[in-house]
Amino acid sequence: MAERAQSVSIWSAGIVRPAMIASLTKLDPRQQIRNPVMFIVEAGSALTTAVFVQELISGTGRPAFTGQIVFWLWFTLIFANLAEAMAEGRGKAQAASLRRTKSDAMAFRIRDDQTETVPAAALRAGDMVRVEAGQVIPGDGEIIEGVASVDESAITGESAPVIRESGGDRSAVTGGTRVLSDWIVVRITTNPGETFLDRMIALVEGAERQKTPNEIALNILLAVLTLIFLLVVATLPPLAAYAGASLSIAVLISLLVCLMPTTIGALISSIGIAGMDRLVQYNVLAMSGRAVEAAGDVDTLLLDKTGTITLGNRHAAEFVPVAGVTRATLADAAQLASLADETPEGRSITVLAKEQFNIRTRTFASNEVTFVPFSASTRMSGVDLAGRRIRKGSFDAIKRLVESGGGMLSADLVASVERMARDGGTPLVVAENGRPLGVVHLKDIVKGGTRERFAHLRAMGIKTVMITGDNPLTAAAIAAEAGVDDYIAQATPEDKLKLIRDEQAAGRMVAMTGDGTNDAPALAQADVGVAMNTGTIAAKEAGNMIDLDSNPTKLIEIVAIGKQLLMTRGALTTFSIANDVAKYFAIIPAMFIVAFPQLRALNVMGLATPESAILSAVIFNAVIIIALIPLALRGVAYRPLGAAAILRRNLLVYGAGGVIVPFAGIKIIDVALVALGLA
């Protein structure tokens, strides 16, 4: 399993160089206005630049001091843009890798029973194409005929081929994947530019990323704080004039920029982009940032059983003969009865007989053998050859067959059937010439590692509920083997929808994973709907996330990333506000220390001069942004702690750190400026 896609380093040349260029183009006010905090910084930088030019021309003022302020104000903006550009750049690097999987493939379109060769780009929804071994599937679609082994590694990163066949929940195929064996006829379901791969590229590049409700609320809060500080700074010139001092435009704007929440304002967008990018690294595509945030608050996870918890098709697990019959004899008869059975269950019986007893499949002349196909009325299938009349079918069907011939089922056979039913399996009884030979145990195969990962989800405070259409006995056995907290048997799509709505009405956030068309309503209703990539197109359209690895327990990573996004935003907001407190102690006393000598007591940092204090704070304000970019993109490490513990950690690490780091940083910069004669 390709558990995690290869990550692109944030400091790689392929990301940093384009990001540096993008950080300059993002200075366009039409782009900057989307972030009110940084737009005010840009307006202040432009005004300070104009003052600097005027001072240079007129020879008045302090152009050397103002010039340094101008330089660092613009760098504050560039560093803020760099954080967003680097987050976007990593997504673009992932998108470039995906784009390479697209090719100028040719398609064999079927028209009026004739096959014509056309470019894949010419295909439209509704077209039918034939794809043979070695050929690339030219577009997204549904298999309407045939079965084939398909290499989906270009999309999922999973090297093992998968079986795709017409009918059921494994008929969906993705453009850009390759057929390895056999052939299929595919009905194209999308038009050019609308394929799954096109959507993946657009999502990874962030072109469709919308601000989440929490992000919008935080932006509003930052805008309000900015407005408050703007009003506060506007009242300072009259106060300074009353005290016999004067404040230049450069000083006022420096004060405004340092007191506004510029740190979190600069990083807020990159945090959201990076959260979606981290999902891509785990082979999960999120259709919106809202879904990523919601994942961080999930309380209940509903999982469809078939194809989600289990592999999807029941497989033969054991041969249990009746007394007087060997297992090899039973296996031989079961394999003969399955030669014409092309269902996954039938093929698994053939494979099990070969693996356990080296019984090879045989070929017969048409006049030597008569295959009896499965019939809904008889609920049996089988074969007649060389005087042997072999049948396999449900317990009730074989019982009727045996009793109609005057026989009866043995007690050990009935006991085996009952045991398999209790274990959640499906018993198939095999009989030859009206005599029962034994039972083939068909079993749902639970995906490897499922129990351990559900235990991890439980530790994160998430309740897991398996939903299945199976009878309660089978459901209970599968639930116990998989390790889920609860299960609902004989569930209909309406039952799934009602359960989700009931959970949501109780105030819980619900996640749903599924892969079938019958899961689509529930996936659409859930707060987080994770569709398996192996599932139907309806399921993938209904969900707000797609797991390319089709691993139902991938929600562990999804929830951790959602929590990590929320924690990162909270931690950096805490740091930014605490950071402003330290800058306040650096600038305010320095500004009025000449007019009010008593304020010298508040100059706890012992900064050399008012100019060095202001310049040191502005420089630190710019530098701290770029220092926090790796944390914003990587995210705060998530550990399953309670809300109170997380709040304590934020206050101790990022609150206290937000005060201590600026005090130390501003003092170091002040000493350096004085030593270099710049202030």
Buried (B, 14 or more C-beta within 10 A) or exposed (E): BBEEBEBBEBEEEBBBEBBBEBBEEBBEEEBBEEBBBBBBBBBBBBBBBEBBBBBBEEEEBBBEBBBBBBBBBBBBBBBBBBBBBBBBBBBBBBBBBBBEBBEEBBBBBBEEEEEEEBEBEEBEBEBBBBBEEEBBBBBBBBBEBBBBBBBBBBBBBBEEBBBBBBEBBBBBBBBBBBBBBBBBBBBBBBBBEEBBBBBBBBBBBBEEBEBBEBBEEBBEEBBEBBEEBBEEBEEBBEEBEEEEBEBBBBBBBBBBBBBBBBBBBBBBBBBBBBBBBBBBBBBBBBBBBBBBBBBBBBBBBBBBBBBBBBBBBBBBBBBBBBEEBEBBBBBBBBBBBBBBBEBBBBBBBBBBBBEBBEBEEEEBEEEEBEBBEBEEEBBBBBBBBEEEBBBBBBBEBBBBBBEEEEBEBBEBBBEBBEBBBEBBBBBBBBBBEBEBBBBBBBBBBBBEEBBEBBEBBBEBEBBBBBBBBBEEEBBBBBBEBBBBBEBBBEBEBEBBBBBBBEBBEEEBBBBBBBBBBBBBBBBBBBBBBBBBBBBBBBBBBBBBBBBBBBBBBBBBBBBBBBBBBBBBBBBBBBBBBBBBBBBBBBBBBBBBBEBBEEBEEBBEBEBBBBBBBBBBBBBBBBBBBBBBBEBBBBBBEBEBEEEEEBBEBBBEBBBBBBBEBBBEBBBEBBBBBBEEEBB
